[in-house]
Amino acid sequence: MEFIANINVMPLKELLDPQGKAVNASLHNLGLTHVHDVRIGKCITLTVEAATKADAEAITREACKKLLANQVMESFSFTISEA
């Protein structure tokens, strides 16, 4: 079976997010002053071949831990759906 993994990788809340700060300042310069606390991350989509949804979750978790997210600086979350 094929599954789609939608992964979100974000900087840890405890760490400074320079990209987010720059975007927040730019939005304020454009007059969008109601926007606060911008955080910039990554959205990754994988097609995973696995026997079960649980297997697809395990494969996705392993990919995130080994390559897609730097766990010292980033957190990740994901959802799995059938392709």
FIMARLUM-184117 format. One record per residue: residue number from 1; residue in one letter; x, y, z of N, C-alpha, C in turn. Coordinates in pm, whole numbers, plus 50000, padded with zeros to 5 digits. Each point is the difference from the previous one (the first is absolute). Example, Ala and Ser with C-alpha at 12.3 -4.5 7.8 and 13.67 -1.06 7.14 Angstrom:
2
[1; a; [51319; 49431; 50780]; [49911; 50119; 50000]; [50090; 50120; 50000]]
[2; s; [49965; 50105; 49928]; [50082; 50119; 50006]; [49923; 50109; 50073]]
//
This chain:
83
[1; m; [50084; 49881; 50000]; [49916; 50119; 50000]; [50088; 50125; 50000]]
[2; e; [49945; 50107; 49944]; [50071; 50126; 50004]; [49928; 50097; 50094]]
[3; f; [50081; 50074; 50074]; [49950; 50100; 50094]; [50068; 50133; 49971]]
[4; i; [49931; 50107; 50034]; [50057; 50134; 49989]; [50031; 50048; 50140]]
[5; a; [50125; 50040; 50022]; [50042; 50057; 50128]; [50018; 50149; 49980]]
[6; n; [49925; 50079; 50076]; [50016; 50146; 50002]; [50070; 50036; 50130]]
[7; i; [50121; 50054; 49986]; [50088; 50025; 50113]; [50020; 50151; 50017]]
[8; n; [49990; 50046; 50123]; [50031; 50139; 50034]; [50121; 50000; 50092]]
[9; v; [50103; 50075; 49963]; [50120; 50015; 50080]; [50009; 50147; 50040]]
[10; m; [50011; 50026; 50129]; [50003; 50137; 50050]; [50115; 50018; 50098]]
[11; p; [50055; 50122; 50007]; [50103; 50024; 50101]; [49938; 49986; 50139]]
[12; l; [50080; 49953; 50095]; [49952; 49990; 50137]; [49959; 50138; 50050]]
[13; k; [49895; 50005; 50080]; [49948; 50128; 50049]; [50103; 50074; 50085]]
[14; e; [50091; 49924; 50064]; [50100; 50061; 50087]; [50110; 50071; 49921]]
[15; l; [50010; 49972; 49870]; [50109; 50055; 49919]; [49953; 50120; 49919]]
[16; l; [50093; 50092; 49978]; [49974; 50115; 49916]; [49975; 49954; 49857]]
[17; d; [49904; 50062; 49933]; [49970; 49970; 49861]; [50027; 50127; 49918]]
[18; p; [50125; 50018; 49950]; [50033; 50123; 49929]; [49915; 50024; 49875]]
[19; q; [49965; 49894; 49927]; [49914; 50017; 49883]; [49862; 50050; 50041]]
[20; g; [49947; 49941; 50105]; [49870; 50043; 50050]; [50000; 50145; 50044]]
[21; k; [50108; 50041; 50069]; [50011; 50139; 50044]; [50006; 50095; 49881]]
[22; a; [50075; 49963; 49896]; [50012; 50084; 49881]; [49865; 50013; 49929]]
[23; v; [49927; 49889; 49987]; [49868; 50004; 49936]; [49903; 50083; 50085]]
[24; n; [50005; 49983; 50131]; [49913; 50077; 50088]; [50026; 50150; 49984]]
[25; a; [50128; 50040; 49997]; [50034; 50141; 49983]; [49953; 50052; 49864]]
[26; s; [50016; 49919; 49896]; [49956; 50041; 49866]; [49849; 50016; 49994]]
[27; l; [49928; 49909; 50062]; [49853; 50011; 50003]; [49958; 50129; 50071]]
[28; h; [50069; 50033; 50109]; [49968; 50124; 50072]; [50030; 50121; 49912]]
[29; n; [50112; 49994; 49925]; [50034; 50111; 49908]; [49895; 50016; 49891]]
[30; l; [49931; 49893; 49966]; [49895; 50004; 49898]; [49864; 50042; 50058]]
[31; g; [49999; 50030; 50128]; [49876; 50043; 50065]; [49920; 49887; 50062]]
[32; l; [50051; 49879; 49996]; [49929; 49885; 50059]; [50045; 49982; 50144]]
[33; t; [49963; 50096; 50084]; [50050; 50005; 50138]; [49927; 49905; 50096]]
[34; h; [49895; 49936; 49953]; [49927; 49906; 50086]; [50062; 49861; 49999]]
[35; v; [50104; 49979; 49920]; [50068; 49871; 49991]; [50113; 49998; 50102]]
[36; h; [50010; 49892; 50078]; [50103; 49988; 50102]; [50057; 49859; 50001]]
[37; d; [50121; 49987; 50052]; [50064; 49870; 50026]; [50004; 49910; 49877]]
[38; v; [50060; 50047; 49893]; [50013; 49922; 49878]; [50110; 49896; 50020]]
[39; r; [49973; 49876; 49962]; [50098; 49892; 50003]; [50005; 49939; 49860]]
[40; i; [50120; 49977; 49950]; [50018; 49944; 49866]; [50051; 49857; 50014]]
[41; g; [49936; 49907; 49931]; [50041; 49860; 50005]; [49998; 49940; 49861]]
[42; k; [49993; 49868; 49997]; [49999; 49926; 49874]; [49877; 49909; 49996]]
[43; c; [49943; 49987; 49881]; [49892; 49905; 49975]; [50053; 49899; 49899]]
[44; i; [49997; 49874; 50035]; [50055; 49893; 49916]; [49892; 49897; 49975]]
[45; t; [49986; 49956; 49876]; [49904; 49895; 49966]; [50076; 49880; 49944]]
[46; l; [49974; 49883; 50056]; [50061; 49876; 49953]; [49892; 49903; 49956]]
[47; t; [50027; 49921; 49899]; [49917; 49886; 49967]; [50074; 49878; 50056]]
[48; v; [49933; 49927; 50087]; [50062; 49889; 50071]; [49930; 49870; 49962]]
[49; e; [50077; 49901; 49960]; [49944; 49867; 49973]; [50017; 49917; 50126]]
[50; a; [49889; 49950; 50053]; [50003; 49922; 50123]; [49879; 49907; 50004]]
[51; a; [50013; 49895; 50079]; [49892; 49901; 50011]; [49880; 50055; 50076]]
[52; t; [50027; 50082; 50104]; [49893; 50055; 50082]; [50028; 50148; 50030]]
[53; k; [49898; 50067; 50050]; [50016; 50139; 50040]; [50102; 50012; 50112]]
[54; a; [49998; 49906; 50094]; [50097; 50002; 50110]; [50143; 49988; 49947]]
[55; d; [50021; 49917; 49900]; [50133; 49987; 49939]; [50040; 50131; 49932]]
[56; a; [49905; 50064; 49932]; [50029; 50128; 49934]; [50036; 50106; 50103]]
[57; e; [49932; 49999; 50115]; [50033; 50094; 50108]; [50141; 49975; 50051]]
[58; a; [50036; 49874; 50018]; [50135; 49966; 50049]; [50108; 50044; 49901]]
[59; i; [49976; 49978; 49872]; [50096; 50040; 49896]; [50014; 50151; 49999]]
[60; t; [49888; 50071; 50007]; [50003; 50146; 49999]; [50072; 50054; 50122]]
[61; r; [49972; 49945; 50117]; [50066; 50043; 50124]; [50151; 49981; 49989]]
[62; e; [50042; 49885; 49945]; [50142; 49972; 49983]; [50065; 50100; 49903]]
[63; a; [49932; 50031; 49890]; [50052; 50097; 49904]; [50017; 50138; 50065]]
[64; c; [49904; 50037; 50081]; [50008; 50130; 50069]; [50117; 50003; 50098]]
[65; k; [50013; 49895; 50078]; [50106; 49996; 50101]; [50139; 49991; 49938]]
[66; k; [50013; 49926; 49891]; [50132; 49978; 49941]; [50043; 50108; 49901]]
[67; l; [49904; 50069; 49936]; [50040; 50093; 49895]; [49921; 50130; 49995]]
[68; l; [49870; 49993; 50008]; [49917; 50116; 49966]; [49995; 50108; 50107]]
[69; a; [50020; 49964; 50127]; [49996; 50098; 50109]; [50125; 49988; 50085]]
[70; n; [50058; 50114; 50031]; [50112; 50005; 50095]; [49938; 50014; 50138]]
[71; q; [49995; 49891; 50076]; [49926; 50000; 50126]; [50063; 50085; 50108]]
[72; v; [50121; 50046; 49979]; [50062; 50093; 50094]; [49934; 50138; 49987]]
[73; m; [49958; 50033; 49878]; [49947; 50133; 49972]; [49856; 50002; 49951]]
[74; e; [49946; 49883; 49961]; [49868; 49997; 49937]; [49912; 49889; 50060]]
[75; s; [49870; 50023; 49991]; [49903; 49896; 50033]; [49928; 49963; 49872]]
[76; f; [49936; 49884; 50001]; [49924; 49959; 49882]; [49869; 49936; 50041]]
[77; s; [49905; 50009; 49909]; [49872; 49931; 50015]; [49959; 49956; 49860]]
[78; f; [49915; 49897; 49993]; [49958; 49954; 49869]; [49865; 49933; 50006]]
[79; t; [49937; 49993; 49883]; [49876; 49925; 49984]; [50020; 49903; 49885]]
[80; i; [49933; 49887; 50008]; [50008; 49896; 49898]; [49859; 49977; 49945]]
[81; s; [49989; 49995; 49868]; [49872; 49967; 49937]; [50026; 49906; 49884]]
[82; e; [49898; 49926; 49961]; [50015; 49909; 49887]; [50010; 50080; 49871]]
[83; a; [50086; 49952; 49910]; [50019; 50070; 49873]; [49883; 49975; 49907]]
//
